[in-house]
Amino acid sequence: MTERATRDEQIAAIDRMIDEVTWQAQKQAIQTLMRPDLDLTLPQMITLLAIRAHGPCRMGTLVEATRQSGGTVTGIVDRLIDDGLVARTHAVDDRRAVEVALTPAGAERVRLVGMARHEDMCRLLAHFDDNQLAEFERLLRMLTLALHDELARGDRGKAVDA
């Protein structure tokens, strides 16, 4: 077997593993979010995290940040408002514009999810020794940087095509 064939096989195997990790991690995240003390859907959590990251923001910002349609984001935000996790307010710079912001209960729910996620990761990575954990982190950082670079190139390509 040639060196190129071996590399291609390794890349294909890594791609399959990433697919499996993505699928299993999403199932695990959903399972965590379904806990009675969290009681969130994955799209609700993504929306809460986007609001936390951007602070009070307009719906357009959430649409862009979550990569969901306006109608979908509106439905999610309405449910989060009903649950007391998000509130609509008028924008400071334009009273006609409406922004959404985390309520104290929403900020607390995000904090609880972060704690639950940390506990999950501690359990999942418990069988790694310190050296393995450091090497795994290093390799994941390399992959993440490559993904960021690839996405940035894609965004630049779209701007040129537009």
Summary of the structure (lengths in Angstrom):
residues: 162
radius of gyration: 19.9
end to end distance: 44.1
largest distance: 67.8
contacts: 401
relative contact order: 0.08
helix: 73%
strand: 7%
